Amino acid sequence: MKRTLLAVLCLLLSIPRLPAQDSLALRRQIEAENREVLRQRSARPTVVAAKTVLRKEFPLWYSHLADRGWAPDGNYYPSETQELYLSLPGPMGDLEVVRTHPVDSLLWSLPEAVCAQASSPGNEVYPMLSPDGKRLYFASDGLFGMGGYDLYVAEWDPMQKKWGSVQNLGVPFNSEGDDLLFCDTPDGRYSLFASNRACGKDSVTIYVVRQENFVYAPVADRQAVPVLRITAPDPDWTFTRREPGSQPRILFEEPEEEFDEAFKVGKEGAFAKNDRLPAGLVYQIQLFVSASRPAIKQLKGVSPVYSHRQKSGKTMYAAGIFRTYEEAEEALREVKRAGFPTAFIVAFDGGEPLALQKARKQESSVKVITEEVKIVK
């Protein structure tokens, strides 16, 4: 009983990931347990139309979507959109749902993951936004599901301004087969999804259901789980095969490289991302003064190197930022061994040069004052 209650809570409140290294037997066991949980509640949608088509071209039969909106990469590219949802390879090579927005007429923002709950060790594909922008549908073969690809929905949280909880759409939208590409029609009359539960692996059946608030109710036994059959044909719905579009050329912003500001001597030196020095007393290692910007190889592996424009018009190049003379002295030995035998320590206070003797005196005069707290009874 406790195990069943826990499984129901997992379904309603969160979607745990399947371990990345599951054996096939363990995965099948988990999916079987998931199916039993999902079958405890099911909806009974009214199917008004269905059509079996080749899997490789099934998105083209979603008649309500814009002509030539589908590209060879399996993503839908609506025209004149302010936000684009795509399924792209992540750091580990698996497909994940990301979003991006136009920066200008040519450039799009760096893609970002939709939310942690919509990410798994498997693949997340066919992201589709609802017409009102409040729901994001997608399919996944790595989240809590019945087997193969299952359908999920993420809800937009207007207070947090981000995508919140992710829910499995449950039975009968999901099955032991692959269930793909759930979306709503703009007129608010229908929802569509595709499944290969009742056909060959190279095909899918597209189901059109009347859009309504799908009420999930307890199922008394397994035989009562509803199946998808056309119960109320709708003459207004017609399937039309669209033409595929070309692969759009999307230019994304380049990710900013994270700069390591810690002093080091390695294989390749680097200039500091920002030459501004922090407030207070700091020490640096002066390397050399030059009238022109040196090449990276001239830094001899020292990083980070800051530039300071001098009154003469030349530029002084100094390495590292150190709060104590002792730290600077230790770094100086490394710099000299790297190939700068004439390097020496310089000091700054508030970004302004400070004589080294005054800097050391100022450093030694700093006192840490501690106060004793006495409890008076």
N, C-alpha and C positions, 0 to 999 in steps of 0.2 A: 504493500500500500504506500509506504513512504517513497519507494522508488518511482511509483507512478505519479505521485504528487510532485516529486522533484522534476520529473520529465515534463509535466504540464507547465510548471513554472518556467522551465527553460524555454518552452515554446512561446509562452505569453510575454515573458519579460526580457528575454535575451536569446541570442543565437550563438551558442558556443562553437568554436572551430573544431573541425576534425583534426587530430594530430597529423603532422606532415608525413610521418613515416609509418602510417598504418599498414599492416599486412592486409592482403585481400580478404582473408577470412575475418579479421577483426573489423574491417570496413563494412563487410556485408552484415555482420552482427549488429553493428551500430545502426546501419540503415534500417534493418528489420525492426529494431527497437523504436527508431524514429517513426516508422510507418505505423506502429501500434499506437503511439502517442497521437499522431496526426489524425488517425482514423476515429479517435474518440469524439471529434467534433468535425462537422462538415457542413458546407453550404449546399444549397439546391438551386443553382442558377437555371434560368430558362434559356435553352439553346435554340436559336432561331435560324442558324445556317451553319454549314460545315463543308469543307472542301479539302480533299487530299491532293497534295502537290509534291513536287520534288523538293527535298530539303535544301538543296543548294540555291534555290531561287525563291523559297517561300516568302521572304519579306516583300517581294514584288507583288504579291497577291493581297496585301493589306490595302484595299482600295481607297481608304480614306486618307492615306498619307500622300504627300506631294509627289508628283511625277519626278522621276530621276533623283529622288532624295537619298536612295540607298547606294552606297559605294561598295567596291569590291572587298574592302576590309571589314564588312559586316556592320558598319556604323551608319546611323541615319543622320544626315546633315540638313536640318531645316534651314530655309533661307531667312535672312534678316533676323537672326536670333541674337539675343544679348548674352546668352550663356549656352555653351555647348557641352553635352554629356557624351563621353566616348568610352569605349573599352579598349585600353592600350596595354602593352606589356609593361609590367612593373619591374622592380629591381631584381626579382628572382626569375623573371621570364614569364610568369603566369599573367593572364589578363586581369586587369582590375578596372573598376569604374572610376573615372576622373572627370573633373569639370574644368572648363577654361572659358575666358571671356575676351572679347576683342579689346586690344589696347589702342590700336589705330586701324586705318583702312587695310593694312597688310599684316600686322603682327597680333598674335594671340598670347595671352598670359601663360606662364608656365603651368602645365596641368597639375592639379592637386587632387589627392584622394578625397572621395566624397565624405566618408566617415569610417571609423575603425570597424564598426559592426558590419559594414558592407565589404569587408576585405577578408579573404581566407587563403589557405595554402593552395586552393584550386583556382578556377577561372570564373570571373564575373563578366557576363556578356549581355548584349542587347539592352543597354539602358534606354529607358523611354520616360520622358516627363509627362505628367498628366496635363491636360489643357489649362487647368487653373494653377499649375506650378506647385501644388501642395504635396504631390506624391511622386516618387521616383521608383519605377518598376525596373527590375533586372532579373537575370537568371544566373544561378551559381551551381557549380558541382562540388563546392567545398564547404558550404555552410550546413547547418542542421537541416536535413532534408530526407526525402524518401528514397533517393537513389537517382543516379544520372543527374541531369540538371533540374533544379526546382525553381519556382518563381517566388520572388520576394518583393516587398514594398518598403521603402523608407519614407517616413513622414517628416515634413518640414516643420521645424520648431520656430515659430515667429518671434518668441521671446529671446531665444539664444541666437537667432539668425544663423542656424545651421541645420543640417540633416540629423534627425534624432534616431529614435528607435527603428529597428528593422524587424519586420515580421514575415514569416513564411505564409504564403497565401493559402496554404492548407488544401484540403480535399474539397471538391474534385479537380481543382485547377492543377494540382500536382499529382504525380503518379510515380511508379517505379521506373518509367522511361524518362525521356528527355522532354521537359516542358519549357517552352521558350517564348520570348517576345510578347509579354502582356502589355496592352496599351488600351487607352480609352479613345473614343471618337470625339471630335470637337463639339458635335451637336449634343453630346450628353446622352445619347440613346443606347450605345453599344460599348462592349468591351471585347477585345479579341485576344486569343493566345493560340499557340501551336503546340502539338504534342505528337510523339511517335508511338504512343501507348497502344494504338490499335492498327498500326500499319508497319511496313518494313523500315529498317534503319535508314534507308536512303530517302525516305519520304516523311512527311508530317501531315497531320490533319489540322487545318485552321478552324477553330471554333469561334463562332460569333454568339455572344450571350447578351441578353437584354441587360443594360446597365441599371443596377439597382443596389441598394444597400444590402450586400450579401450577408444574410443572417446565419451565423454558425450555431448549430444546435447539437446536443449530445446524440450519439448514435447508439442504439440499443445493442446491435450486434453487427458483425462484419458484413452480413448479407444486405444490411440496410444502407451501406455506403452507396451514394448515388453514382450512376454512370452517366456519361455524356451522350445523350441522344437528342436529335431534333424533336422537340416536343411542341413547338409553336412556330412553324415556318413564317418568315417575315418576307413578303414579296418586295418590300422596299430595299432589302439588302441584295446587292449584286457584287460578285467577285470580278475584279478587272485586273488583269496582269499588266503591271507597269513596266516601263523600260528602266534598266539600271543606269545610274549616273556614272560619271568618271570619278576617279579617286581625286578628291580635292587636295590641293597643295597648301597645307597648313604650316605657317611659320610661327614657331613658338619662341617666346623669350628664352634667352640663354640663362641657365641657373647661375646664381652668384656663387663663386667659389668661396668656401669658408677659409678665412686667412688665420693662420696660427701666429699669434703675436708673441709667443714664448721665444726667448732667445735660444738660438742653436747654431751649430756649425755642422752642416751636412754635405750632401753631394751637390746641391744647387742652392745658391743664395736667392733672396727675394727682397724686393722693396716693400716697405710698409704700405698698407692700403690707405692710411691717412697719416700725414706727417705731423698732425697736431699732437703736442705733448700733453699729458694729463696735468691737472693742477698739483701744486706743491713741489717739493724738492725731488728731482730725479737726476740720475747719472746716466751717461751714455759713453760708448767707446768711439772716439773719432778715428775714422779709417783714413780718409784723405780729403783733399779739396780739389775740385775740378771745375773747369770752365764749361764742360759738356757732360751730358748724362752718360754715365758708364754703362757698359753692357753687363748682362747678368753674370757672365763668366768672370768679370773683374771683381765680383763680390766674393769669389773664392769660397762659396758655400755658406757665407755668413748671412743670417736672417734673424729678424727683419732689419732692413737698413732704411734710415730716415734721412731726408734731405733738408738742409737749412740754408736758405738764401742769405748771402753775406753782403755787406755794403759795397764790397769791391766788385760785385756782380757775379762772382764765382759762387759755387755751392759746396757746402761742407756736408759730407756723408758720414753718419754716425749710426752705430748698431745698438739695438736693444734698449730697454728701459729698466732701470734698476733703482730701487728705493733706498738702498744702503751702499756705502762705499765698498764694503766687504764683498757684496754680490758683484759689483762692477769690477773689482780687482780680480775675482775668480774668472769672470768672463774675458777680461783683458788677456789673461794667459792663453785662453783658447784661441782668441783672435790672432795673437802673435804667432802661435803655432800654425794657424791656417795660412799665414803668408803676409801678415801685416806687422813687420818688426817695429815700425815707428808709431804704431797706434798708441793712443793714450786716453785717459779718462777726462771727460768734461762734465760740467754740471749745469742744470737749468732750474729756475724757480718760477713757476707759473708760465713756463714757456720762454722765459728770458734767460740769456746766458748769465751764469754766476761764477765768480772766481772759485776755483776748487778749494782754496784755503777757507774761504767764507762758508762754502757749502759744508765742509767737514765740521766746522765749528758749529754751524746751525744744526747739523744732524746730532752732534753730541749734546747739544743743549736741550733737546727734546726730552721731556720727562713724562712718565706715565704716573698719573696721580690716582691713587685708590682711596676710597672713603670707607671707613668702618661704619657699619650700621649697628647701632646699639639698641637693644630692645629694653625699653623702660617699663617695668611692671608697675 
